[in-house]
Amino acid sequence: MKNENNSMVQQLVDQAIAEVENVSQDDKPFMVRDLFLGYEWNRLSNYIRAQVGFGFFHQYADNESISQVEILKKTARNQQLYRKK
């Protein structure tokens, strides 16, 4: 079960990273959940959502100087905000 979750999380992180290409550069912040259709995101458990967010964050935090995404502050609900560079 754990390997299945890891594989699914990695696929979702890859999907989110690919979707960044479709985000406009209008300085409007976005969250990872914005990169998915509402029903797709809502079907995920809170645990999987957190893992996807963690994976997405570290994809850009580890390569921030060459990344296409700027990491911003968190919301009051502790959700990470991003902006396309």
Z-matrix of the N, CA and C atoms (Angstrom, degrees):
N
C 1 1.451
C 2 1.534 1 111.09
N 3 1.339 2 116.90 1 -40.38
C 4 1.457 3 120.48 2 -178.16
C 5 1.531 4 111.12 3 -63.78
N 6 1.333 5 117.90 4 -42.43
C 7 1.457 6 120.92 5 177.98
C 8 1.517 7 111.76 6 -64.54
N 9 1.339 8 116.70 7 -36.19
C 10 1.462 9 120.40 8 176.70
C 11 1.519 10 110.48 9 -63.13
N 12 1.340 11 116.61 10 -43.48
C 13 1.467 12 120.53 11 178.05
C 14 1.516 13 111.27 12 -63.36
N 15 1.343 14 117.12 13 -43.84
C 16 1.463 15 120.50 14 179.57
C 17 1.513 16 111.13 15 -60.85
N 18 1.316 17 116.59 16 -42.39
C 19 1.458 18 121.44 17 179.62
C 20 1.526 19 110.65 18 -65.21
N 21 1.327 20 116.85 19 -43.83
C 22 1.457 21 120.94 20 179.54
C 23 1.525 22 110.65 21 -65.13
N 24 1.326 23 117.01 22 -42.68
C 25 1.465 24 121.00 23 178.74
C 26 1.520 25 109.77 24 -61.23
N 27 1.320 26 117.98 25 -45.16
C 28 1.463 27 120.47 26 -179.99
C 29 1.524 28 111.40 27 -62.50
N 30 1.314 29 117.34 28 -40.13
C 31 1.463 30 120.76 29 177.10
C 32 1.525 31 111.01 30 -63.00
N 33 1.326 32 116.84 31 -41.01
C 34 1.465 33 120.61 32 179.25
C 35 1.528 34 111.54 33 -68.70
N 36 1.326 35 117.09 34 -38.52
C 37 1.474 36 120.53 35 176.26
C 38 1.529 37 109.19 36 -63.18
N 39 1.325 38 117.11 37 -45.21
C 40 1.468 39 120.59 38 178.31
C 41 1.524 40 111.19 39 -61.15
N 42 1.328 41 116.53 40 -39.01
C 43 1.463 42 121.28 41 178.38
C 44 1.537 43 110.02 42 -63.85
N 45 1.319 44 117.14 43 -43.62
C 46 1.465 45 121.67 44 179.40
C 47 1.526 46 110.85 45 -63.95
N 48 1.323 47 116.82 46 -42.27
C 49 1.469 48 120.93 47 179.62
C 50 1.525 49 110.10 48 -63.11
N 51 1.320 50 116.77 49 -42.40
C 52 1.466 51 120.42 50 178.21
C 53 1.528 52 111.19 51 -64.08
N 54 1.304 53 116.89 52 -35.16
C 55 1.472 54 121.26 53 -177.71
C 56 1.531 55 112.01 54 -71.24
N 57 1.331 56 117.87 55 -21.14
C 58 1.465 57 121.09 56 178.10
C 59 1.526 58 110.23 57 -56.45
N 60 1.324 59 117.70 58 -31.49
C 61 1.466 60 121.28 59 178.08
C 62 1.525 61 111.81 60 -56.86
N 63 1.334 62 117.39 61 -29.53
C 64 1.463 63 121.90 62 -177.25
C 65 1.521 64 113.49 63 -90.10
N 66 1.323 65 117.52 64 -1.59
C 67 1.463 66 121.32 65 178.40
C 68 1.521 67 107.73 66 -80.88
N 69 1.326 68 116.45 67 133.31
C 70 1.465 69 119.61 68 179.87
C 71 1.525 70 110.00 69 -76.85
N 72 1.304 71 115.25 70 156.53
C 73 1.463 72 121.03 71 -179.47
C 74 1.522 73 110.04 72 -96.39
N 75 1.319 74 116.86 73 51.52
C 76 1.465 75 120.78 74 -177.73
C 77 1.522 76 112.79 75 -97.41
N 78 1.314 77 116.79 76 20.41
C 79 1.471 78 123.53 77 -179.80
C 80 1.522 79 113.18 78 65.29
N 81 1.310 80 117.45 79 11.95
C 82 1.462 81 120.23 80 178.27
C 83 1.527 82 108.99 81 -84.90
N 84 1.337 83 117.06 82 122.76
C 85 1.467 84 119.56 83 178.85
C 86 1.531 85 111.29 84 -65.36
N 87 1.317 86 115.72 85 152.58
C 88 1.457 87 121.23 86 176.49
C 89 1.526 88 109.34 87 -138.21
N 90 1.322 89 114.76 88 162.10
C 91 1.454 90 122.20 89 175.75
C 92 1.525 91 108.13 90 -115.45
N 93 1.308 92 116.67 91 163.70
C 94 1.466 93 120.76 92 -179.69
C 95 1.526 94 110.17 93 -56.18
N 96 1.310 95 117.72 94 -41.13
C 97 1.471 96 119.61 95 -178.74
C 98 1.517 97 112.56 96 -59.92
N 99 1.335 98 117.75 97 -26.22
C 100 1.461 99 121.44 98 178.58
C 101 1.525 100 112.52 99 -68.91
N 102 1.314 101 117.01 100 -14.85
C 103 1.457 102 121.80 101 -178.65
C 104 1.527 103 112.49 102 -87.24
N 105 1.317 104 116.24 103 0.12
C 106 1.472 105 122.52 104 179.93
C 107 1.517 106 109.24 105 -121.94
N 108 1.315 107 116.59 106 155.56
C 109 1.452 108 120.32 107 169.65
C 110 1.516 109 107.93 108 -65.60
N 111 1.319 110 117.74 109 145.54
C 112 1.455 111 121.96 110 -175.80
C 113 1.516 112 113.56 111 -53.01
N 114 1.330 113 117.14 112 -45.68
C 115 1.461 114 118.90 113 -177.67
C 116 1.521 115 111.87 114 -68.98
N 117 1.338 116 117.74 115 -29.66
C 118 1.471 117 119.71 116 177.07
C 119 1.525 118 110.00 117 -65.84
N 120 1.329 119 116.07 118 -48.52
C 121 1.453 120 121.53 119 -177.97
C 122 1.529 121 110.85 120 -65.26
N 123 1.325 122 116.58 121 -41.47
C 124 1.465 123 120.74 122 -177.52
C 125 1.521 124 112.96 123 -66.89
N 126 1.314 125 117.76 124 -24.26
C 127 1.461 126 121.27 125 179.14
C 128 1.529 127 113.16 126 -77.96
N 129 1.313 128 117.01 127 -14.78
C 130 1.460 129 121.25 128 -178.95
C 131 1.523 130 110.66 129 -81.62
N 132 1.308 131 115.93 130 144.73
C 133 1.470 132 119.42 131 176.24
C 134 1.533 133 108.97 132 -70.48
N 135 1.307 134 115.56 133 160.12
C 136 1.470 135 120.19 134 177.92
C 137 1.523 136 111.17 135 -59.01
N 138 1.317 137 116.99 136 -36.60
C 139 1.462 138 121.52 137 179.07
C 140 1.534 139 110.53 138 -62.50
N 141 1.322 140 116.70 139 -47.86
C 142 1.471 141 120.55 140 -179.63
C 143 1.532 142 110.34 141 -65.05
N 144 1.326 143 116.97 142 -41.67
C 145 1.480 144 120.11 143 177.55
C 146 1.529 145 110.54 144 -57.63
N 147 1.327 146 115.93 145 -44.95
C 148 1.467 147 120.20 146 -179.97
C 149 1.523 148 110.81 147 -63.27
N 150 1.324 149 116.94 148 -40.64
C 151 1.463 150 120.79 149 179.80
C 152 1.524 151 111.32 150 -66.23
N 153 1.333 152 116.79 151 -39.61
C 154 1.465 153 120.94 152 177.91
C 155 1.530 154 109.21 153 -64.69
N 156 1.323 155 116.77 154 -44.70
C 157 1.464 156 120.49 155 177.56
C 158 1.519 157 112.39 156 -60.18
N 159 1.315 158 116.05 157 -42.21
C 160 1.463 159 121.99 158 178.75
C 161 1.528 160 110.43 159 -62.79
N 162 1.328 161 116.27 160 -46.92
C 163 1.465 162 120.47 161 179.93
C 164 1.516 163 112.46 162 -63.74
N 165 1.325 164 116.37 163 -41.53
C 166 1.465 165 121.31 164 178.90
C 167 1.526 166 110.12 165 -63.89
N 168 1.324 167 116.99 166 -46.46
C 169 1.461 168 121.58 167 179.49
C 170 1.521 169 111.01 168 -56.76
N 171 1.325 170 116.06 169 -48.92
C 172 1.461 171 119.10 170 -176.31
C 173 1.519 172 112.80 171 -70.68
N 174 1.290 173 118.30 172 -24.60
C 175 1.466 174 120.75 173 174.35
C 176 1.521 175 110.24 174 -59.47
N 177 1.327 176 116.29 175 -39.32
C 178 1.461 177 120.55 176 -177.41
C 179 1.520 178 113.01 177 -95.89
N 180 1.318 179 118.49 178 -32.43
C 181 1.469 180 120.96 179 179.78
C 182 1.520 181 110.42 180 -65.21
N 183 1.330 182 117.00 181 -36.67
C 184 1.457 183 120.98 182 -178.64
C 185 1.531 184 112.35 183 -73.73
N 186 1.325 185 117.34 184 -18.42
C 187 1.472 186 121.92 185 -177.30
C 188 1.526 187 110.85 186 -132.32
N 189 1.327 188 117.05 187 36.05
C 190 1.460 189 121.15 188 -171.31
C 191 1.521 190 113.62 189 -57.57
N 192 1.322 191 118.58 190 -34.83
C 193 1.464 192 120.58 191 -176.56
C 194 1.524 193 112.46 192 -68.03
N 195 1.336 194 117.96 193 -27.28
C 196 1.469 195 120.19 194 -179.03
C 197 1.529 196 111.97 195 -113.37
N 198 1.309 197 116.40 196 7.62
C 199 1.460 198 120.75 197 -174.66
C 200 1.516 199 111.84 198 -80.50
N 201 1.322 200 115.34 199 156.74
C 202 1.461 201 121.41 200 176.86
C 203 1.524 202 111.62 201 -90.54
N 204 1.334 203 116.87 202 1.23
C 205 1.459 204 122.76 203 -176.57
C 206 1.519 205 109.53 204 -125.72
N 207 1.319 206 115.60 205 133.80
C 208 1.456 207 122.20 206 175.40
C 209 1.528 208 108.28 207 -97.39
N 210 1.301 209 117.08 208 132.45
C 211 1.459 210 122.22 209 179.11
C 212 1.528 211 107.96 210 -88.57
N 213 1.321 212 116.06 211 122.78
C 214 1.456 213 122.27 212 -179.06
C 215 1.525 214 110.04 213 -102.49
N 216 1.316 215 116.53 214 -167.27
C 217 1.465 216 121.39 215 177.32
C 218 1.529 217 110.33 216 -74.47
N 219 1.312 218 115.76 217 174.61
C 220 1.464 219 121.65 218 177.19
C 221 1.525 220 109.51 219 -94.50
N 222 1.320 221 115.13 220 157.56
C 223 1.456 222 120.57 221 176.15
C 224 1.520 223 109.40 222 -78.07
N 225 1.328 224 115.82 223 174.58
C 226 1.461 225 120.83 224 177.30
C 227 1.525 226 111.14 225 -62.81
N 228 1.337 227 117.34 226 -23.46
C 229 1.469 228 121.81 227 178.49
C 230 1.525 229 111.32 228 -92.70
N 231 1.339 230 116.40 229 15.81
C 232 1.463 231 123.68 230 176.57
C 233 1.530 232 112.92 231 65.54
N 234 1.326 233 117.02 232 31.43
C 235 1.462 234 121.75 233 177.34
C 236 1.531 235 108.01 234 -100.86
N 237 1.314 236 116.23 235 130.33
C 238 1.457 237 121.86 236 -176.30
C 239 1.523 238 110.31 237 -72.45
N 240 1.331 239 115.53 238 134.98
C 241 1.460 240 121.94 239 175.66
C 242 1.528 241 109.97 240 -103.46
N 243 1.321 242 115.23 241 148.49
C 244 1.456 243 123.05 242 178.89
C 245 1.521 244 108.65 243 -134.83
N 246 1.331 245 115.78 244 162.54
C 247 1.464 246 121.80 245 173.84
C 248 1.518 247 107.31 246 -142.65
N 249 1.305 248 115.71 247 138.05
C 250 1.461 249 120.01 248 177.36
C 251 1.521 250 108.74 249 -74.63
N 252 1.323 251 116.20 250 134.66
C 253 1.476 252 121.41 251 179.99
C 254 1.507 253 110.56 252 -78.93
